[in-house]
Amino acid sequence: MMKILCVCLSATIQRTVLFDSFAVDCVNRSNNWREDASGKALNAARVLNQIEPGCSVAVCPVGNSNAERFMHLASNDTDLYVTPIYIEGNTRVCWTLLDTKNGTTTEVVADEALNSLQIAGAEAELKLLEFVRKYMTSFDALLFAGSRPQNWSANICARICEVAHKAGKLVLADFRGDDLLGTLKLTTPQIIKINEEEFCQTFGGLLLSEEELVSAISKKSQELDNIIVVTRGRKDILASEKGKNYRVPAEQVKAINTTACGDSFAAGFLHAYLLAKNIEKALKEGAHCAALNAQTIVPGSLKPSEE
C-alpha cells in the first residue's frame, strides 16, 4: 500500500449550494446544499483514500472557535482521516455556488478579517513540524497543497518540505508565489503541480503563447532538475521532467462542480507516479481523477453524486 501524508495550512468548512439557476442582484433560493471538511490537501487526501482505501492521512491547523463543526464533518467522512493541530481563531468558511441550468461553479472564499485570522503562533508551528518530522518516515510521499494563512511564518512551507526531503521522501508541492520561491531556496520538491496562471505569476512569464509556455515549463524543469506539471482547465495538461516535455489532453465531461479538480488531479497523478514512475501514465490518471471529480458535488471525490 502507498502511504501519503497530506499537509494543508488552510483547512476549510466548504458549503456547496445548488441552484436551479443563479442571478446577481436578486434573491436566489436553494433547498439543496451540503457541508464538507475541505481544503486543497484534504480534498487530495479524500481522493487518495478512494483510489486506495487507508493510504492517506491529512494533517491541518483547525481553529478552536469552530473546531467542533469542522471535526464533526471530518469524522463523518469515511474517506478522510484528519489529524488536527488546534490553533486560536476560526477555520475559514467557503461557499461553492452551483448553477445547474448554466453549468457554472462560483466559489466564494470568506477569509477572516486580519484581527481574527487563524493565529498559529510558534507553538502550533512547532507541533506541525514535529508531527511531520516524527511520522514522515512512515510515509512514501508528502503532498503539500494550499495557501498559507497570513499569520503563519513565511518560511513554514519551505521548512515542512525540507523535513520530508531530509527523510528521503518524495514531495509534491501544490502552492505558488513567494511560498514556492522561498521553498526552492531551501529545497526542491521532486514534483511541482501548479496551474497555468500560478506558473506564470510565480516564475514571471505573464501572457505567454502556447509555444512560450511549453518552453518556459521545460526550462524551469531542467533548471530545477525535477518534474513540473501545469494544469489548464479544459486545455491540455503540460508537463516536463528535467526538460523532457509531455502533453496529455484533459478529459472532456459535463461538469457539475469544478471545485477541487486540481486537487483530484494531484492525488491521482501522485498515486500513479509512486506506483510506476511513469509520467504519461500518471498524467492520464490525474486527468481521469479530475474528470470524475468534476461530475460530483463533493469537493475532492471520485464517487458519483447522489444528490
C-alpha positions, 0 to 999 in steps of 0.5 A: 500500500502507498502511504501519503501524508497530506499537509494543508495550512488552510483547512476549510468548512466548504458549503456547496449550494445548488441552484436551479439557476443563479442571478446577481442582484436578486434573491436566489433560493436553494433547498439543496446544499451540503457541508464538507471538511475541505481544503486543497490537501484534504480534498487530495487526501479524500481522493487518495483514500478512494483510489486506495482505501487507508493510504492517506492521512491529512494533517491541518491547523483547525481553529478552536472557535469552530473546531467542533463543526469542522471535526464533526464533518471530518469524522463523518467522512469515511474517506478522510482521516484528519489529524488536527493541530488546534490553533486560536481563531476560526477555520475559514468558511467557503461557499461553492455556488452551483448553477445547474441550468448554466453549468457554472461553479462560483466559489466564494472564499470568506477569509477572516478579517486580519484581527481574527485570522487563524493565529498559529503562533510558534507553538502550533508551528512547532507541533506541525513540524514535529508531527511531520518530522516524527511520522514522515518516515512512515510515509512514501510521499508528502503532498503539500497543497494550499495557501498559507494563512497570513499569520503563519511564518513565511518560511513554514512551507519551505521548512515542512518540505525540507523535513520530508526531503531530509527523510528521503521522501518524495514531495509534491508541492501544490502552492505558488508565489513567494511560498514556492520561491522561498521553498526552492531556496531551501529545497526542491520538491521532486514534483511541482503541480501548479496551474497555468496562471500560478506558473506564470505569476510565480516564475514571471512569464505573464501572457505567454503563447502556447509555444512560450509556455511549453518552453518556459515549463521545460526550462524551469524543469531542467533548471530545477532538475525535477518534474513540473506539471501545469494544469489548464482547465479544459486545455491540455495538461503540460508537463516536463521532467528535467526538460523532457516535455509531455502533453496529455489532453484533459478529459472532456465531461459535463461538469457539475462542480469544478471545485477541487479538480486540481486537487483530484488531479494531484492525488491521482497523478501522485498515486500513479507516479509512486506506483510506476514512475511513469509520467504519461501514465500518471498524467492520464490518471490525474486527468481521469481523477479530475474528470470524475471529480468534476461530475460530483458535488463533493469537493475532492471525490471520485464517487458519483453524486447522489444528490 
